[in-house]
Amino acid sequence: MSYHALPEETRRDLAEGLLRDERHSLAEIAFLTGFSEQSAFTRAFKRWMGTTPASYRKDRLLP
């Protein structure tokens, strides 16, 4: 793993964990993972996971 990939992987893992907790808004998760805007977080998350944070959360919270 390259040095550049480590922060990206850490951000992705943190975002996935935070999305499982409904108490955090998407804007708050963007801030907590170091993004200046929710739109930048959404673009990065879609690049990482192939889906938006909102869709990921919705799919994971279904019984």
C-alpha positions as CSV (number, residue, x, y, z in Angstrom):
1,M,0.0,0.0,0.0
2,S,1.3,3.4,-0.9
3,Y,1.5,6.3,1.5
4,H,-1.1,8.1,-0.6
5,A,-3.6,5.2,-0.4
6,L,-3.4,4.9,3.4
7,P,-5.3,8.2,4.2
8,E,-7.9,7.3,1.5
9,E,-8.5,3.9,3.0
10,T,-8.8,5.3,6.5
11,R,-11.3,7.9,5.4
12,R,-13.3,5.3,3.6
13,D,-13.4,2.9,6.6
14,L,-14.3,5.8,8.9
15,A,-17.1,6.9,6.6
16,E,-18.5,3.4,6.3
17,G,-18.6,3.1,10.1
18,L,-20.2,6.5,10.6
19,L,-22.9,5.8,8.0
20,R,-24.1,2.9,10.0
21,D,-25.0,5.3,12.8
22,E,-28.1,7.2,11.9
23,R,-27.3,9.9,14.5
24,H,-24.8,11.4,12.1
25,S,-25.9,13.5,9.2
26,L,-24.2,13.2,5.8
27,A,-22.8,16.7,6.3
28,E,-21.4,15.8,9.7
29,I,-19.8,12.6,8.3
30,A,-18.2,14.7,5.5
31,F,-16.7,17.0,8.1
32,L,-15.6,14.2,10.4
33,T,-13.8,12.5,7.5
34,G,-12.0,15.7,6.6
35,F,-13.9,16.9,3.6
36,S,-14.6,20.7,3.2
37,E,-18.1,20.1,1.6
38,Q,-20.6,17.3,1.5
39,S,-20.5,17.3,-2.3
40,A,-16.7,16.5,-2.2
41,F,-17.4,13.6,0.3
42,T,-20.2,12.3,-1.9
43,R,-17.9,12.3,-5.0
44,A,-15.1,10.5,-3.1
45,F,-17.5,8.0,-1.6
46,K,-19.0,7.2,-4.9
47,R,-15.5,6.6,-6.3
48,W,-14.7,4.3,-3.4
49,M,-17.9,2.3,-3.2
50,G,-19.7,2.8,-6.5
51,T,-22.7,4.3,-4.8
52,T,-23.7,7.5,-2.9
53,P,-23.4,7.7,0.9
54,A,-27.2,8.1,1.1
55,S,-27.8,5.0,-1.0
56,Y,-25.2,3.0,1.0
57,R,-26.8,4.0,4.3
58,K,-30.3,3.1,3.0
59,D,-29.2,-0.3,1.7
60,R,-27.3,-1.1,4.9
61,L,-30.1,-0.2,7.3
62,L,-32.7,-2.3,5.6
63,P,-33.6,-5.4,7.7
